[in-house]
Amino acid sequence: MRTFRAAATAAAILLAFAGCASETAAQQSGSTTTSSSPSAAAQALVPEGITDVLADAKKRVADSLSGSAGFTPPSTGPAAQKKGSTIAYVAADLTNGGVNTVAKAVTEAGAAIGWKVNVIDGKGSAQGRTNALNQAIALKPVGIILGGFDATEQAATIKQAADLSIPVVGWHAGAESGPIASAGLFTNVTTDPLQVSWLAAAYAVANSEGTAGVAIFTDSQYQIAVRKADAMRDYVKLCSGCSVLSYEDAPIAEADSRMPALISSLLQQNGDKLTFLLGINGNYFGGAKGALRDAGKGGAGPPWAVAAGDGDAAEFQRIRSVDYQAATVAEPMPLQGWQLVDELNRAIAGQQPSGFVPMPALITKQNVPSGDVFDPPSGYRDVYKKIWSGQ
């Protein structure tokens, strides 16, 4: 994920890796879990129908690295509505890389469909987001897009937009994709957080040939972060030859200061049995580098670091340089920006949401982007342009 400017912006930034992060999970800070079987509550976080987890893991990794599916949107929908109109993109915080990337994609897609896009910065606070939404409503746009914050937080303000017949769609505005009727949201665009977690865990299972010894890092301030960490843990536990050596609760915003001591302790406790570090956020691994280096561990691993976040420039650079991170799971954020415009066009046309849920992508040295953003080469821009042209 992104590098934090300050702990005060942590909630907004976490939204950019996993949707709704507004709820708090009750776990002990700094707790470690090494139980051999998932809790009853976590059973649902295991994929259904797996009889051979190593085969499943290898297939997930191969399918993702091939980029063969999950990045091509539906080819039908309404032609462009209300050309020449204005829409508003209300950003949680434009200093956040993911939020800013989506803003640029929405602006690009808006130009393609024939709309002017006004980008308004919520500046990393709830009051700032309220103010930004009020500014957006005052523009009397034909639609509003929420960029990276919880729709329920702003439900009252969103209702004002609904009263004026202004449809609202969101990016990472909730924990799951699809409509959020209780908050007045036409639809929410995000990847499936469980698919993100299973893909990260599958990389560890597959690359170890079913012998991975993993430590998992999460932040219990955020329920979605714990859910993703639990999903990684439970997938690894399907592998009889693998082991979850540690489950660590460490605040993401304090990763730089906390990870060195935590990594040193884990290496002392587990030695060479520790072969993978799985985090719900790539920020952990920037903080881990120094301790790994001091312990004589090379940048190419082991232990190999894998993030189940959204993929950012810092992670891509570590992967590209073989610098203490082996892989990350990236969201196709430019594609999601175009989808947001398409979903808003559907709302304006009085149609239903598309139902399209883009897949996440495993990024390794094999396929790491040359730039700062993962942009799938699926031809999605041409698909949307064709829809909007009425062809």
C-alpha positions as CSV (number, residue, x, y, z in Angstrom):
1,M,0.0,0.0,0.0
2,R,0.8,3.6,0.2
3,T,3.4,5.2,2.4
4,F,1.6,7.0,5.2
5,R,2.1,10.7,5.8
6,A,0.7,10.4,9.3
7,A,-1.2,7.9,11.4
8,A,-4.2,10.2,11.3
9,T,-4.8,9.3,7.6
10,A,-4.5,5.5,8.2
11,A,-8.3,4.8,7.9
12,A,-8.6,6.5,4.5
13,I,-5.5,4.8,3.2
14,L,-6.6,1.4,4.4
15,L,-9.7,1.8,2.3
16,A,-7.6,1.8,-0.8
17,F,-6.4,-1.7,-0.2
18,A,-9.6,-3.5,0.9
19,G,-12.8,-1.6,0.8
20,C,-14.7,-0.7,4.0
21,A,-12.4,-0.3,6.9
22,S,-14.7,1.5,9.3
23,E,-15.3,-1.3,11.7
24,T,-13.0,-2.3,14.6
25,A,-12.2,-5.9,15.3
26,A,-11.7,-7.0,18.9
27,Q,-8.3,-8.7,19.0
28,Q,-5.4,-8.4,21.3
29,S,-2.7,-6.1,20.1
30,G,0.5,-7.9,19.4
31,S,-1.2,-11.3,19.7
32,T,0.2,-14.4,18.0
33,T,-1.9,-17.3,16.8
34,T,-0.4,-20.7,16.0
35,S,-3.5,-22.9,16.4
36,S,-3.7,-25.8,14.0
37,S,-7.3,-25.5,13.0
38,P,-9.4,-22.5,11.9
39,S,-12.1,-21.2,14.3
40,A,-15.7,-22.0,13.4
41,A,-16.2,-18.4,12.4
42,A,-13.4,-18.6,9.9
43,Q,-14.6,-21.8,8.1
44,A,-16.4,-19.6,5.5
45,L,-13.0,-18.1,4.6
46,V,-11.8,-21.3,2.9
47,P,-12.6,-21.7,-0.8
48,E,-15.2,-24.3,-1.5
49,G,-14.5,-27.6,-3.3
50,I,-10.7,-27.8,-2.8
51,T,-9.6,-31.5,-2.7
52,D,-5.9,-30.8,-3.5
53,V,-4.7,-27.5,-2.2
54,L,-1.3,-27.6,-3.9
55,A,-2.9,-28.2,-7.3
56,D,-5.4,-25.4,-6.5
57,A,-2.6,-23.0,-5.5
58,K,-0.6,-23.7,-8.6
59,K,-3.6,-23.2,-10.8
60,R,-4.5,-19.9,-9.1
61,V,-0.9,-18.6,-9.5
62,A,-0.6,-19.8,-13.2
63,D,-4.0,-18.3,-14.1
64,S,-3.2,-15.0,-12.6
65,L,0.2,-14.7,-14.0
66,S,-1.2,-15.5,-17.5
67,G,-3.7,-12.7,-17.2
68,S,-6.1,-14.9,-19.0
69,A,-9.4,-13.9,-17.3
70,G,-11.0,-11.3,-15.1
71,F,-10.1,-8.1,-16.8
72,T,-12.6,-7.8,-19.6
73,P,-15.8,-6.0,-18.8
74,P,-19.3,-6.9,-20.2
75,S,-19.6,-5.8,-23.8
76,T,-23.2,-4.5,-23.5
77,G,-24.7,-1.5,-21.9
78,P,-26.3,1.9,-22.5
79,A,-24.8,4.4,-24.9
80,A,-23.3,7.6,-23.4
81,Q,-25.9,9.6,-21.5
82,K,-26.0,13.4,-21.2
83,K,-22.9,14.2,-23.1
84,G,-21.3,17.5,-22.1
85,S,-22.5,17.2,-18.5
86,T,-20.4,17.4,-15.3
87,I,-19.7,14.6,-12.8
88,A,-17.8,14.8,-9.5
89,Y,-15.1,12.5,-8.2
90,V,-14.9,13.0,-4.4
91,A,-11.5,11.6,-3.2
92,A,-10.8,10.4,0.3
93,D,-7.3,11.8,0.1
94,L,-5.5,12.7,-3.1
95,T,-2.1,12.1,-1.5
96,N,-3.1,8.4,-1.4
97,G,-1.7,6.7,-4.5
98,G,-4.6,4.4,-5.2
99,V,-7.2,7.2,-4.8
100,N,-5.2,9.4,-7.1
101,T,-4.7,6.7,-9.7
102,V,-8.5,6.1,-9.8
103,A,-9.1,9.8,-10.1
104,K,-6.9,10.0,-13.2
105,A,-8.6,7.0,-14.7
106,V,-12.1,8.5,-14.1
107,T,-10.9,11.7,-15.7
108,E,-9.6,9.8,-18.7
109,A,-12.8,7.7,-19.0
110,G,-15.0,10.8,-18.5
111,A,-13.3,12.5,-21.5
112,A,-14.0,9.4,-23.6
113,I,-17.7,9.3,-22.7
114,G,-18.1,13.1,-23.1
115,W,-18.3,14.3,-19.5
116,K,-16.3,16.9,-17.6
117,V,-14.9,15.5,-14.4
118,N,-14.4,17.7,-11.3
119,V,-12.0,16.1,-8.8
120,I,-12.6,17.3,-5.2
121,D,-10.2,16.3,-2.4
122,G,-11.6,15.1,1.0
123,K,-8.1,15.7,2.5
124,G,-8.1,12.6,4.7
125,S,-10.7,13.4,7.3
126,A,-14.4,12.6,7.7
127,Q,-15.3,16.3,7.9
128,G,-13.1,17.0,4.8
129,R,-15.1,14.3,2.9
130,T,-18.4,15.8,4.0
131,N,-17.3,19.2,2.8
132,A,-16.1,17.7,-0.5
133,L,-19.4,15.9,-1.0
134,N,-21.3,19.1,-0.3
135,Q,-19.1,20.9,-2.8
136,A,-19.9,18.2,-5.3
137,I,-23.6,18.4,-4.8
138,A,-23.5,22.2,-5.2
139,L,-22.1,21.6,-8.7
140,K,-25.4,19.9,-9.6
141,P,-23.6,17.2,-11.5
142,V,-25.3,14.3,-13.3
143,G,-23.5,11.9,-11.0
144,I,-21.0,11.5,-8.2
145,I,-18.2,9.0,-7.6
146,L,-16.8,8.3,-4.1
147,G,-13.1,7.6,-4.2
148,G,-11.8,5.4,-1.4
149,F,-14.1,5.9,1.6
150,D,-16.9,4.2,3.4
151,A,-20.3,5.2,2.0
152,T,-22.0,4.6,5.3
153,E,-19.9,7.3,6.9
154,Q,-21.4,9.8,4.5
155,A,-24.9,8.3,4.2
156,A,-26.7,11.5,5.3
157,T,-24.9,13.6,2.7
158,I,-25.4,10.9,0.0
159,K,-29.1,11.1,0.8
160,Q,-29.0,14.8,-0.1
161,A,-27.7,13.8,-3.5
162,A,-30.4,11.1,-3.9
163,D,-33.1,13.7,-3.1
164,L,-31.7,15.7,-6.0
165,S,-31.8,12.6,-8.2
166,I,-28.0,12.6,-8.4
167,P,-26.8,8.9,-8.6
168,V,-23.7,8.0,-6.6
169,V,-21.3,5.1,-7.2
170,G,-18.2,4.2,-5.2
171,W,-14.7,2.8,-5.4
172,H,-13.8,0.9,-2.2
173,A,-16.8,2.4,-0.6
174,G,-17.7,-0.8,1.1
175,A,-16.4,-4.2,2.0
176,E,-17.9,-6.0,-1.1
177,S,-18.8,-5.1,-4.7
178,G,-22.3,-4.3,-5.7
179,P,-25.1,-1.9,-4.5
180,I,-25.2,-0.6,-1.0
181,A,-28.8,0.4,-0.7
182,S,-28.6,1.4,3.0
183,A,-26.1,4.1,2.1
184,G,-27.8,5.2,-1.1
185,L,-25.0,3.8,-3.3
186,F,-25.9,2.6,-6.8
187,T,-23.0,0.2,-6.8
188,N,-19.5,-0.3,-5.3
189,V,-16.5,-1.2,-7.4
190,T,-13.9,-3.3,-5.8
191,T,-12.2,-6.6,-6.1
192,D,-13.2,-9.5,-3.8
193,P,-11.0,-9.3,-0.7
194,L,-11.1,-13.0,-0.2
195,Q,-9.8,-13.7,-3.7
196,V,-7.0,-11.3,-3.0
197,S,-6.1,-13.2,0.2
198,W,-6.4,-16.6,-1.3
199,L,-4.2,-15.6,-4.2
200,A,-1.4,-14.3,-1.9
201,A,-1.6,-17.5,0.2
202,A,-1.6,-19.7,-2.9
203,Y,1.7,-18.1,-4.0
204,A,3.3,-19.3,-0.7
205,V,1.8,-22.8,-1.0
206,A,2.7,-23.2,-4.7
207,N,6.2,-21.8,-4.6
208,S,7.1,-23.9,-1.5
209,E,5.6,-27.1,-3.1
210,G,3.4,-27.4,-0.1
211,T,6.0,-26.8,2.6
212,A,5.6,-23.1,3.5
213,G,6.1,-21.9,7.0
214,V,4.4,-18.5,7.2
215,A,4.0,-15.5,9.5
216,I,0.9,-13.4,8.8
217,F,0.6,-9.7,9.6
218,T,-2.6,-7.8,10.1
219,D,-4.1,-4.7,11.8
220,S,-7.0,-5.5,14.2
221,Q,-8.2,-1.9,14.1
222,Y,-9.9,-2.8,10.8
223,Q,-12.3,-5.7,10.5
224,I,-11.6,-6.2,6.8
225,A,-7.9,-6.5,7.5
226,V,-8.5,-9.2,10.0
227,R,-10.9,-11.0,7.6
228,K,-8.2,-11.0,4.9
229,A,-5.6,-12.2,7.3
230,D,-7.9,-15.0,8.5
231,A,-8.5,-16.0,4.8
232,M,-4.8,-16.3,4.2
233,R,-4.3,-18.3,7.4
234,D,-7.1,-20.7,6.6
235,Y,-6.0,-21.3,3.0
236,V,-2.5,-22.1,4.3
237,K,-4.0,-24.5,6.8
238,L,-5.6,-26.5,4.0
239,C,-2.0,-27.5,3.2
240,S,-0.9,-30.4,5.4
241,G,2.8,-29.8,4.8
242,C,2.5,-26.1,5.5
243,S,2.4,-24.3,8.9
244,V,1.2,-21.0,10.2
245,L,4.1,-20.1,12.6
246,S,2.7,-16.8,13.7
247,Y,-0.3,-14.5,13.3
248,E,0.8,-11.0,14.2
249,D,-1.4,-7.9,15.0
250,A,0.7,-4.9,14.2
251,P,-0.7,-1.4,13.3
252,I,0.1,-0.6,9.6
253,A,0.7,3.0,10.4
254,E,3.5,2.0,12.8
255,A,5.1,-0.6,10.5
256,D,8.4,1.2,10.1
257,S,9.0,1.4,13.8
258,R,7.5,-2.0,14.9
259,M,8.5,-4.4,12.2
260,P,12.3,-4.5,12.8
261,A,11.9,-5.9,16.4
262,L,9.0,-8.1,15.3
263,I,11.0,-9.7,12.4
264,S,14.0,-10.2,14.6
265,S,11.9,-12.0,17.2
266,L,10.2,-14.2,14.6
267,L,13.6,-15.2,13.1
268,Q,14.9,-16.1,16.5
269,Q,11.9,-18.2,17.3
270,N,11.5,-20.0,14.0
271,G,14.9,-19.9,12.2
272,D,14.8,-21.4,8.8
273,K,11.3,-22.7,9.3
274,L,10.1,-19.2,8.5
275,T,9.9,-19.1,4.7
276,F,7.1,-16.7,3.9
277,L,5.9,-13.4,5.3
278,L,2.2,-12.7,4.3
279,G,0.8,-9.2,5.0
280,I,-2.5,-7.6,4.3
281,N,-0.5,-4.5,3.3
282,G,2.9,-4.0,1.6
283,N,3.9,-1.3,4.1
284,Y,4.9,-4.1,6.5
285,F,7.7,-5.2,4.2
286,G,9.3,-1.8,3.8
287,G,9.6,-1.9,7.6
288,A,11.0,-5.4,7.6
289,K,13.9,-4.9,5.3
290,G,16.4,-3.6,7.8
291,A,15.9,-6.5,10.2
292,L,16.1,-9.1,7.5
293,R,19.3,-7.5,6.2
294,D,20.8,-7.4,9.7
295,A,20.0,-11.1,10.2
296,G,22.0,-11.9,7.0
297,K,19.0,-12.6,4.9
298,G,19.3,-11.7,1.2
299,G,16.8,-9.6,-0.7
300,A,15.8,-12.6,-2.8
301,G,14.7,-14.5,0.3
302,P,13.9,-16.6,2.1
303,P,11.8,-15.5,3.8
304,W,9.8,-14.3,0.9
305,A,7.4,-11.4,1.5
306,V,3.9,-11.4,-0.2
307,A,1.3,-8.7,0.2
308,A,-2.5,-9.0,-0.1
309,G,-3.1,-5.3,-0.5
310,D,-3.6,-3.6,-3.8
311,G,-0.2,-3.2,-5.3
312,D,1.6,0.1,-5.3
313,A,4.7,1.7,-6.7
314,A,6.9,1.0,-3.7
315,E,6.0,-2.7,-3.8
316,F,6.6,-2.9,-7.5
317,Q,10.0,-1.4,-7.1
318,R,11.0,-3.8,-4.3
319,I,9.8,-6.7,-6.5
320,R,11.6,-5.3,-9.6
321,S,14.8,-4.9,-7.6
322,V,14.5,-8.2,-5.7
323,D,14.6,-6.1,-2.6
324,Y,12.9,-8.1,0.2
325,Q,9.6,-8.6,-1.5
326,A,8.7,-11.4,-3.8
327,A,5.1,-10.7,-4.8
328,T,2.0,-8.6,-4.3
329,V,-1.6,-8.8,-5.3
330,A,-2.6,-5.8,-7.3
331,E,-5.9,-4.3,-8.2
332,P,-6.5,-3.1,-11.8
333,M,-7.2,0.4,-10.7
334,P,-7.2,2.1,-14.2
335,L,-9.8,-0.5,-15.3
336,Q,-11.8,0.2,-12.1
337,G,-11.8,3.9,-12.9
338,W,-13.3,3.2,-16.3
339,Q,-15.8,0.9,-14.8
340,L,-16.9,3.6,-12.3
341,V,-17.8,5.8,-15.3
342,D,-19.7,3.0,-17.0
343,E,-21.6,2.2,-13.8
344,L,-22.6,5.8,-13.4
345,N,-23.7,5.9,-17.0
346,R,-25.9,2.9,-16.3
347,A,-27.4,4.6,-13.3
348,I,-28.2,7.7,-15.3
349,A,-29.8,5.5,-18.0
350,G,-32.0,3.9,-15.4
351,Q,-30.4,0.5,-15.9
352,Q,-29.1,-2.0,-13.4
353,P,-25.4,-2.2,-12.3
354,S,-23.2,-4.3,-14.6
355,G,-22.3,-6.9,-11.9
356,F,-18.7,-7.0,-13.2
357,V,-16.1,-7.7,-10.5
358,P,-12.6,-7.4,-11.8
359,M,-10.1,-10.0,-10.6
360,P,-6.9,-9.1,-8.7
361,A,-3.6,-9.9,-10.2
362,L,-0.6,-11.6,-8.8
363,I,2.5,-9.5,-9.5
364,T,6.0,-11.1,-9.3
365,K,9.4,-10.4,-10.9
366,Q,8.0,-12.3,-14.0
367,N,5.3,-9.7,-14.7
368,V,6.0,-6.6,-12.6
369,P,4.9,-3.4,-14.5
370,S,7.6,-1.1,-15.7
371,G,5.7,1.8,-14.2
372,D,3.9,2.5,-11.0
373,V,0.5,1.0,-11.8
374,F,-0.9,-2.3,-12.9
375,D,-3.0,-1.7,-16.0
376,P,-4.3,-5.0,-17.5
377,P,-3.8,-5.2,-21.3
378,S,-7.3,-6.6,-21.8
379,G,-8.6,-3.9,-24.2
380,Y,-11.1,-2.7,-21.7
381,R,-10.9,0.9,-22.9
382,D,-12.1,-0.2,-26.4
383,V,-14.9,-2.3,-24.9
384,Y,-16.2,0.7,-23.0
385,K,-15.8,3.1,-25.9
386,K,-17.8,0.8,-28.1
387,I,-20.6,0.5,-25.6
388,W,-20.7,4.3,-25.1
389,S,-20.8,4.9,-28.8
390,G,-23.9,2.8,-29.1
391,Q,-22.4,0.2,-31.4
